[in-house]
Amino acid sequence: MLSAPDIHMKTVTRFIIAVLASLCISAFSASAQKFTVSGYVTDASSGEPLIGVAVIDRSTSLGTVTGNSGYYSISLEGGEKTLVVSYLGYEEKTLQLSLKSNVTLNIPLQASNSELLGASVTAHSSASGARTTQMSAIDVPVSQIKTIPAIGGEVDVIKALQLLPGVQSGTEGTAGIYVRGGGADENLLLMDGVPLYNVNHLFGFFSVFNADALKNVTLYKGSFPARFGGHLSSVIDVRMNDGNEYEYHGSASIGIISSKFNLEGPIIKGRTTFNISARRTYLDLLAKPVLMYVNRDNKTDAGNYETVGGGYDFYDINAKITHRMRNGDRLSLSIYDGDDRAHVDMDDVSTYELAEYDTETGVSTPTGVTRYSREKMKFGWRWGNYVTALRWNHELSPTVYMSACASYTQYRNRLAVSMSDYDSRFENGKESDIDQMSASVAYNSLINDISANADFEWRPDPRHDIKFGPSYTYHTFRPGVISLKQKGSYSDLPELDSNFDQTVGETPIFTHEASAFFEDNWSVTDWLKADLGFRTSFYGVGGKTYFSFEPRVSARALITDKVSFKASYSEMGQYIHLLCNSNLSLPSDLWVPVTKNIKPMRSRQTAAGLFYDLGSFELSMESYYKSMDNVLEYRDGASYFGTSTGWEEKVCMGRGWSYGLELMVQKKVGKTTGWVGYTLAKAMRQFDREGMMINDGNPFPAKYDRRHDLSATVTHAFSKRFDLSATFVLASGNCGSLGYDEYHTDEIGGVGPDAGLEHWSYAYYLPYRNNYRMPMYNRMDIGCNLYRESRRHRGTGIWNFSIYNVYNHRNPFLIMVDSESEYDYDHDQWKSWPVLKKVSIFPIIPSVSYTYKF
């Protein structure tokens, strides 16, 4: 009888053989006399590569789409051929070719003429249209993201994704996302193909993605392509602009929260481009005059005053340089750097004259001695990301294309607190009896990743689009290092003088992660298309190695030219966990790798759906079921803050599952654009393993389980000078644990003065974890843009006015159990009862910003 590992390996072997069979068919079909047309598709006015452009052979209706670098390759039999190149928002181009040899053909596309001045026609292709095998994926045009009303007018990519079906937001106003029942740490966020650990500013209220620097945003909720891995629930693939090859363009914006600018253009015209964007808040600058005014009133006496200073700001910088070599190769260097900084400074000075008090006369007589005291406290917190990536795109042959990348990622977090106390006395102008003490505590955590990967695309014929490649990452985790320093001297007690300097904390953790993938997007027949693939990975930590095999299968069957049925199955593994206590995204949250005791998380997801392309509209209906193993939850009563020590004993491993139905209608081009999405879903957790039970081993709702979620966003351009946008959200409330049934218990004192006395204490009955659901959430936002073209300066000024929560609905940020009481005169006693009180922090918020584009 075969053991479980033997059966697993046989299943893996059979799957690999089945996938590689398509590779053999590709090689056989490629042996016929064919020629290859290859090249790049770009924007005619800027030279920017276009992602997802369809290149179709009219005679066979077979074709391909451009990748992230704008490259395409299609192999056809020789003779007269007609290629049709199409992309939403661009004029369709038809090319007549006489194929007698391989051809390199770069194709510039002209943007469609539009009467709109400010809102240019959206340009992109669908990641999951009716004719593709991809499902559970959504392209969100950056131009639409920029028009969605937002808090303070600050455009945010992650908040735009929260409006899509299958995506739940966390606490109101935050940028966290929860996809198809998954956790906040189960999302793979990529910037130009490089993972980011922390994507939040201002404790999660804004994301690090600056929309001015972006070209394309794609969300994958399932049916994951084999090239993606490492997280269970979603992939957010964000691509940055390369820059204009021919002209200089830019923009500058100022709003109530931040200011930003973007500049792009050629370094060497037609060869080398740059794109740089920067953003900074000025909450600290706005707070400074207020604090100065307050401190001025407190500092009227130079010898006695108390001042408070502080502030908060964040910044981010995106930069990218792209060079096109004479042989067609492309080199690009992209850099991201961003930090959040918070600080508080307090200074308390007191000066007083000592006096002798005569108890008989009741008169105080000055002694001529003055006592001086000063206490200072400083608090500083800084955290952020640094990412750099060097990418080389190279055509190995007309049918084989390579994209190789080396990258470095750093997530840093430093918290420092220092205090000092100084006391002395002055007599006859001389200082004496000096007592001084200073102490400081610094907390540091750090993650460094060094990665290298190479992705290959092989297109032997129009029926096969094959991708494969390896990757390797060397992780360094420094979970928490605390530095303690103290220095003091005392005039009266020199034996208490101290000098203390010590560093304690976790030792660094070094891990190795290697993976390889293969996938073949295979046009089996004119109506049937399949994407077969797998991903394997190895993860080494602490002398233990984990192995993961993840099959990925999806298929599409055309019902008509515009209607298709799709189904998919995918498995994902995850080797890192995020430790956090709060609903907010705090810099104290720590990423930690798997251990010998805590196993990797794993998910299996099945999905099926109907898709309908109706011109500029896309309609989709998807259902899914997802199971998750080795998910983590804190034990009852356990908590964590800032250090990874003993975290394994504070968590339990269990399983989860979720299922749902998602409906979406999206319009991407024209004067009116936007989408409407609805989700009906359920997400559950169960922890019933021995020694790891939560909720007595019974199932309970996941924290962000929402039964219903409806969202709509629409933008309409009334003229070339004015457009209006609106967003509406209606959703079931989040879950939480609340013991709102209060009862009292009688206790009898045991010893001392309370011996034998009866006491009452109160307790709350909690039937099960996450037993309470918050009230239904609803909100509407509106915004408008006013455009004014300046012919003199060859630019366009844009005024944006937006209102968040336009009808001022008080959605609960959190719910608290409180009590109310009244005196019962009939029984001569107080009566009290528990009540629930909600705290709302986002009322109606108007905002205004101004942008100048040139």
N, C-alpha and C positions, 0 to 999 in steps of 0.2 A: 504494500500500500504506500502511495506517495505521501510525503509530509506536506504541510501547508506551504513551506518555502519552495518545494519542488513544483507544486501545482502553480504557484505564482510565477516561477521562472518559465514554466511551459507556456503560460498565458502570454507573458512578455515576449517570448520567442516567436510564438505564432503571430502576434500583432506586428512585430518587426518584419517578419517574412511577408505578411500581407501588404504592408506599406512599401517594402522594397520591391515587391512585384510590379508596382506601378512605375518604379524607376527603371526596371528592365524593359517594360513596354515602351517607355520614353526613349531609351537608348536604341531599341529596335526601329521605332518609327523615325528616329532621327537619321537612320542610315540612308533613307531616300534622298535624292538630289534636291536640296532645298537651299535657299539663300536667306540671309538674315538682314532685316532692317532694324537699326538701333540708333539711339541718340537720346537727347534731352528735350523735354517740352518745357518751355519757359513763357513767362509773361512778356509780350512784345515790347511793352513800354519800360519795364524795369529790369528784365533779365532774370527775375526771381523764378526758380524752379517751381513747377506746379505739381502738387501731390494728387494722385488719383485720377489723372486724365485717361480717358478711354481711347485706345487706338485699335480700330476694328478693320478687318479685311471684309469688304462688302460682299465678295463672292461666296465666302464660307460663313460669314457672321461670327467668326472666331476672332479673338483679339487678346489684348492685355491692357493693364493699367500701369501708370507710372508709379514708382516707389517714392520714398521720402526724399530722394535726391532729384526727382523729376526724370529719372532714367526709364527708358522702355526698350524692349527687345522683342521682336516677333519674327519667327522663321516661317517662310512660305515657299511653295513650289515656284519655280521660275516662270516667267511670262508676264503678261500685262496684268497689273494689280491696281486696285483702287482702295486706298486707305482713308478711313473717315476718323477724324480726330475731334472729340467732343468733350466739353467741360462746362458745367453749369456756370452761367455768368460770362461766358466767352463765346465768340462767334465760331461756329463749327467750320472746320477746314477739311476739304477734300483734296487728296493728293493722288495723281496718276503716276504710276511707276512701271518701268519695264525692267523686271528683275532678271539680270544675267550674272550677277555676282553680289557679294555682301555689300550693303549700303549703309553708310553713316549719315543719318538725316536728323539734324536738330530742327525742332518745330517751334517757332514763336506763335503764340495765340494772342489775338487782339480782344481786349475786353469789349463786351457788348455795349453799344451806345446807350446811354441813360440820360434821362432828363433831370436826374436828381443830382444836386450839387454836393450835398453832404453825405448822404447814405448811398454809397456806391453799390452796384449790384453785387450780391453775394457770390463768391466764386469758390466752388468746391464740388467734389463728387461725393456720393453717399458711400459710407463704409458698409452699409447693410441694405442696399436697394434690392428690388425684387429679383434682379438677375445675378447677384453675387451669392457665394456660398456663406459669406459672413452674416451672422445674426447676433443679436444682443449687443450691438455696437451702434453708437450714434456720433455723427460728426456735428459739432456745434460751431457754426461760422463765427469767427472772431468779430466780424462786423455786427452780428446780432448781439454778442456778449457786450459790446460797447454801448449798445442802446438800452440794455435792461436797467431799470431804475435800481439804485443801490443805496445803502446807508452812507450818508455824507457825500453821495455822488461818486464814491470810490468803486470803480468797475472791478469786479472780482470774478475770476474764472470758476472757482470752486462753487461760489454761490449760484452761478448760472447752471452748473451741473446739478445742483440740488433740486432744480425745477424739473428734472427729467424723470420719467417713470422708472421705478425700480431703485431710485436713489432717495434715501431719507436724510434729512438734515438732523443735526444733533440739537443742542440747546439753541434757542432763537438767537440769531445774529452771528453765530459762530460758523466757521468755514469747514467744520468736520462733516464727513459724509459716511453713510452706512449703506452699503449696496447689497441688495437681495439678502437681508438678514445677517450680513457679516459685521465685523467690528471695525472700529476706526483705524486699527493698525493693519487691516487686511487689504489695503489699497496700495498698488504699485504706482507711484507717481514719477513720471519720467520727464526730464527736461532735455531735449535733444538726445534721447536714448539713455540718459544717465539718471539713476535713481536718486531721489531726495528723501531724507529722513524726516525733516521738519518742514512743513510747507505753510506754516501759519505765522502771521504777525499779530500783535496786540492780543495775545492769549487766545488766538483762534478766531478773532473777529474779521481778519483779512488774510488772504493767502499771499504767497510770495510771488505769484505770477503777475507780472506787469503786462497788461493786455497790449500796450503799445509795441512790445518786442515780439509778439507772437504771430505766427503764420497759420497754424492749424492746431485744433484740439479734437481728439477722438477719445471717447469713453467706451471701454469694453466691459460689459457686465457679465458676460459668459461667452461660450463658444470661443475660448481664447486661442489665438494663433500660437503655434508651438514655440515661436521665438520669444514669447513672454513667459515668465515664471517667477517664483519667489514669494508671491502673495496670493491669498485665497480668493478674494471677492471681486476685485476690479483692477483694470489697468487704465490709467489716465495718461495718454501719450500726447505731450505738448511739444510742438516744434517751433523753433525761433526763426524769424526772418533772416535771410542771408544779407540783404541790402541791395539797393538799386545799382545796376552796373553802369548807368549812363548819366544820371543826374543826382544832384543833392536834394534831399527832401527831409523834412523834419516837422516836429510839433512841440509845443510847450503848453503845459496846463497848470492852472492854479485852482485849488478848491478849498473847502473849509477844513479838510483833514490833511491833505498833502499837496505837494507840487511835483511835477515830473516833466521830463523832456525826452524826446527821441530824435536821433539824427542818423541818417543813412546816406550812402553814396559810394562813388567809385574812388578807390585809391589809384588803381591803374584802370582806365576806362575799358570796359569790356572784358577785364581779366580778374581784377581784385576788388572786392567790395568790403564795406564795413557796416555794421549796425550797432548802435549803442543806445541804451535807454537807462535812465536813472530816476529814482523816486525817493522822496523823503517826506516824512511827516514833520509838522512843526507844533505839535501839542506842547512840547517843552518851551518853545519860544513864546507861544501864546500865554502859557502859565507864568512865565518869568515876570512880566510887569505886574501881574496880580500879586505874586508873592512879594515883590519889591514894595508894593504899596502897603501890604499887610505888615511886612517887617519894618517898614519905616515908622509906622505907628508904635510898634513894639520897642523900637530902638531910640526912644526919646531921651532915655538916660543912658549915657555911655558906659556907666558902671553896672547897670542892671538891665538886661534885655534878654529876650529869647527869640531866635529867628529859625525859620523853617524854609528849606529850599528843596527843590526836587523837580523831576520831570520825566517824561517818557517820549521816546521817538524810535522810529525804525527807518531803515533805508534799504534799498536794494539796487544793484547795478547789473545789467545784462550787457554783454559785449560779444560780438561775433565778427570774425574776419574769415572771408572765403576767397580762395585763389583758384582760378581755373588754368591749368597748365596747357601747354601747346598740344600735348597728346590726348587731351580730353579729360585727364585725371583732375579731381577736385580735392583740395585740402581745406579744411575748416578748423578753426580754433574758436571754441565758445567758452565763455567765463561767466559765472554767476557769483556774486558776493552779496550777502545780506545779513543784517544784524538788527536785533531789538535791544534797546538800552533803557533801563529804568534806574532811577537813583533818588535817594532822599538824604538830605543833610540837615542836621539839627545842631544848634549852638545855643547853650544856656550859660549866661554870665551873671554872677551876682557879687556885689560888693557891699559890705556893711561894716560899720564901726562898732567895735566891742565897747561895752559899758559895764560898770560895776553898779550893782543894785543894792541900796541900803534898805534892809528889811524894816528897820525902825522908822525911818523917815519916809520910805517909799519913793526915794529919789534916785534916778539913774545918773551916774557921773561918767562922761566920756573918758576912755583910757588913753586915747591917742593911738590906739592900735586898730588897724583896718584888716579885715579878713577878706581875701579874694578867692573866688571859686569859679571854675569853668568846666563844663561838661560838654563834650562833643560826640556826636554819633553820625556815622556815614554808612549808608546802605547802597550797594550797587549790584545790578543784575544785568548780565549781557549774554545773549545767546544768538546763534545764527548758523548759516550754511556757507560753505565755499565749494564751488564745483568748477572744474575745468576739464575740457574734453578736446582731444585732437582726433579728427576723423579724416580718413583717406578713402576716397571713392575711386575705384580703378576697374576698367574694362579688361578682364583677362582674355576674353575672346568675344566675338559678336554675340554669343549666346550665354556667356558667363560673366557676371558682374559681382564685384566684391566691395563691401563696405567694412573697413577695419577701424576700430576705435580703441584708444587708450584714455583712461579717465582717472581722475582723483576726486574723491568726495570727502568733505569734512563737516561734521556737526559738532559744534562747541557750545559749552554752557559753563559760565562762571558766575558764582554768587559770592559776594564779599561783604562782611559786616565788620566795622571797626568802632571802638569806643575808647574815649580817653577822659581822664578825670585829673584835674590839677587844682591843688589847694595850697595857699601860702598866707603869710601874714606880713603886713608892712608896719614898721615902727620907725619914726624919725627918718623916713625915706629909704629905709633898708628892708630888703625882703629876707625872710627867714622861715624856718619850719615848713620847708617845701615837701609836700606829699604829692606824688604823681604816679599814675598808673595808666597803662594802655593795653588794650587787648584786641585781637582781630581773629576772625574766622573766615576762611576762604574755602569754597567748595568748587571743584572742577570735575567735569565729565567730558569725554571726548570720544568720537567715533571717526576712524579713518578707514577709507576703502580705496584700494588700488585695484583697478580693473582693466581687463583687456578682452576684446571679443572681435570676431570676424564673422560677418554674415555674407553668405553667397547666394546669388540668384542664378538659376540655370533654367533657360527657356528653350528646350530642344525643339519644340514645335508649339503651335498655338493652343494645343489641348492640354499642355502641362506647364505649370508655373511652379518650379521646385525651389525651395529655400532650405538652407541648412547652415550650420555653423557651430563653433565651440565658443565658450566664454570661461573666464576665470576671475575670481575676486578674492583678494586677501583682506580680511576684516581685522581691525584692531579696535576692541572695545575697552575703554577705560571708564567703568561704570560710575565711579565716584571716589575722589581723593579729597580729603579734608586737611587743611593746613591750620594749625593752631599756634598763635603767638601771643605772648604776654610779657610785659616789661613793667617793673614798678620799683619805686624807692620811697621809703617812709622815714621822716626825720626822727620820730620818737621811737619807732620800732624797726631798727635796721635789720633785725633778724628776719623780717618779713620781705625784705628786698628779693625780687624774683626776676629771672630771665628764663623764659620758656619758649621753645620753638620745636614743634613736632609735626610731622606729617603722617597721617594714617589713612587707610582706605583699601579698597579692593586692588588686587594685582591685575594687570592688564590681561585680557583674554584675546588670544590670537586664533582665528579660525580660517579655514580654507573652503572655498566653494567653487566647484567646477561643474559645468553643465554642457550639454550638446543637444541640438534639436534637428528635426527633419520634418518637412511638410511638403505635400504636393497638392496643389490646387488643380484638379483634374476634370476636364470637360469630357465626361464619359460619352454622352450623346448630346444632341442639340438641346434636349430638355432636361437632362440629368447632369449635375455637376457635384463633385465631392472634393472635400479637403481632408486628406488623411495625413496624420502627423503624430509625432511623439516627442517628448522631452525627457531626458535623463539628467539627474544631478547627484552630486556627492557633496557632503558637508562634513568636515572634520573639525571636532572641538574636544579638547580635554582628553585626547587619546581615543575617542570614540568617533566612528564614521557612520553617518546615515546615508542611505541610498534611496532615491525616489525615481520611480518610472511613471510618467504621466501621459497617457494616451489622449489624443485630441482628434475628434472625428466630427465633421459636419457635412451636410448634404442639402442640395437644393433641387427641387423638381418644379419645372415651369408648368403651370396650369394653362395660362395664356401668355402672350408676350409681356403682359404687365402684371400678372398675378403669379405668385409662387408660394410653395410650401417648403419650409425649412425645418430641419431637426439637427440637434448637436448633442455631443457628450464630451465632457472635458474633466480632467483631474488636475488639481493644483496642490503644491506643497509649500510650506512656509517654515523657515528655520529661525525666525526671530520673533520676539514678543515685546509689546509695549506695556510697561508698568506705569499705571496712573491711578490717581484717586478721584480726580475731579471730572465734571462734565466739560470743563474748559480744557483747552490745550495749553498746558503749562510747561515751561522749560524744565521743571523738576521731573517731568515724565522721562523714564529711562527705557532705552532699547537694550534688551539683553538677548543673547543667543540661547539656543536649546542647550540642554545639559544631558548628563547621563540619566537623570531622573525625569526631566521634562522633555517629552518627545516632540518632534515636529508636528505642526498642525497639517491637516490634509482635508481637501474637499472634493466632492464628486457632484457634478451638476449636469442635469439633463434638461434640454429646452426644445420647444417646438413652437412654430408660429406661421401665420399667414402674412404676406407682404404684398402691397399693391402700389405701383408707381402710376400716378395720374398727373402727368405733366410736371408742373411745379409743385405738386403735392405728393407726399409720401404717407401712406397709411400702414400701420403695423399692429398686429395682435400677437403677443407672445405669452406662453405659459412656461413655468420652470419649476424644478424641484432640486434642492441642493441639500446635501448632507455634509456635516463637518465633524471631524474627529480631533481629539486632543486640544479643544479650545479651553481657554483659561478663564476662571473667575476667582475673585477673592473669597476666602473662607468667611463664614459669618463672623463679623466682629473684627476681621483683620483689616489692616490699613498699611499704607506705605508712603514714605516721602523722602525722596532724594538720595537714597542709598540702596544698593542692591543686596546688601547683607541679609542673608536668610530669606530671600524672597521665595525660594522654592517651597518653604514650609507654610507660606501664607496663601498659596494658591491651590486650586484643585483643577484637575484635568477632567473634562467631560466631553459631551457631544452636543451638536446642535443640528437643527434642520429648519428649512424654510421653503415655502412654496408660494406661488402667486400667479396673477394674471396682469399683464401690462398692455395698455392701449395707448397709441400715440398717432397724432396727425401733425405733420410738419410741413410748412411752406417755406421755401428757401430763397425764392427769387421773386422779383416784382416789387411794386410799391408797398404791398402788405406782406410782412414776413412774421414768422413766429411758430409756436407749436402749442398743442394742448395734450396733456398726458394724464392718465389715470392708472393707479395701481391698487389692486386688491391683493393683500399679502398677509402672511402669518409667519412669525419667526419664534422658535422655541429653543430652550436649552434643558439639558438633563445631566446631573452629576450624581451618579449612583455607584461609583467604584468604591471598593472597600477602603476606608481611611480618607476618602475624598468626597464625602457626601455633602451636598448642599440641598436645602429644602427637603430634607429627609429622603433624598433620592428621587423625588417626584419631579416631573417636568414643570417648567415655569416659563412665562413669556420672556423673550429677550428684552433688554432695556429699551431698545429703539424699535420694538415691534409696533407697527402701525397697520391697522386693518384697512383703512381707506386713505388715499392720498391723491388729491386732484390739484393740478397746477396748470396755469395757462400764461403765456407771455406773447404779446403781439406788438408789432411796430408798424406804423403806417406813415408814409411820406406824402403829405398833402401837396407839397410843392417842393421845388428845389431849395426853398428857404426855410421850410418848417416840417418837422416830423414829430409824432407823438407816440409814446410807448406806455404800456401798462402791464402789470403782473398781478395775478391773483393766485392765492394758495389757500386750500381748504383741506385739512388733514386731521385724522384721529390724533389724540394726544399721546405723548410718550408714557412709558410705564415706569413705576418706581415702587419702592417698598415703604409703606406707611402703616404704622399701627395706630389706627384712628379709633379703635374701641378701647376706651380707658377704664380701668378698674383699680380699686385700691386693695391692698393686702394689710392684714393686721400683724404687727410684730411686737413681741414682748422683750423689753430690755433685760439683759442678763446680769451685768455687774455694775457697780458704781452707783451714782445718783439716779440713773435711769432704771435700776433693777426693779423688775416687776411692773414697770409702766408700759402702757399700750401706745404704740406708735402706728401711724398710717403712712404707707408709701404707695406710690402710684406706678402702674405698669401698663403697657400697651400690648394688646393682642395682635400678633402678625400672623395671619392665616397661611401665607406663603410668600415667597420672594416675588417682587415686582407685582404685588397684588393690586396696586392702585393705578388707574389710568387718568392722566391729566385731562382737563377739558379740551374739547376740539379746538384746533388751532386754525385761525383764518386771518388773512391780511391782504391788503391791496396796496400796490405802489404805482405811482404814475410819474412820468417824466417827459420832457420835450426838449428839442434842440432847435435853436435859431441860428441859421447860417447867413453869413454876410461875406461876400467875396470882395477882396480888395485888389482891384486891377493895378493900382499904383505899386503895391508891394508884392503882387503876384502870390497872394495867399488867401486863406479863408479863416475868418473868425467864427467860433462856435460857442454860443452861450447854452449851457445845460442847466435846466431847472428840474428838480425832482423832489418828490415827497414820498418818504417811507412811511408805511402804515397810515394811509391817507385818511381813514375814518377813525383813527386813534383807538383801535381795539386793544384792550389790555390783555395780551396773551401772557400766560404765566411763564416766568423764567424759572421759578422753582415754587414748590408747595411746602408749607411748614405746618406742623401740628401745634396748635396753641390751645389755650383754654379761656373760657369766659366764665364769670361767676357773678352771683348776686346773693344778697343776704335774705334768708328765709326767716321772717319775723315770727311766723307761726310756730316754727320749731326751734327758733333761737340758734340758728347755725347758718354757715355759709354753704351754698351749693355751687358746684362748678361742673362744667361739661366741656369736652374737647370740641374744637372747631378747626377747620382747615383754612389757612390764609395763604393767598398767592402773592408772589412778588413779581411785578412787571417792571422791566427796565427799558423797554423800547416803546415809548409813546410815538405820536406823530413827529417825524423828523424831516423838516424841509432842508434843502441844500442847493447850492449854486456853484457852478464852476465855469471857467473860461478856458478855451483851447484855441491856439492859433497854429494853423498848419500852413506850411510853405513848401 
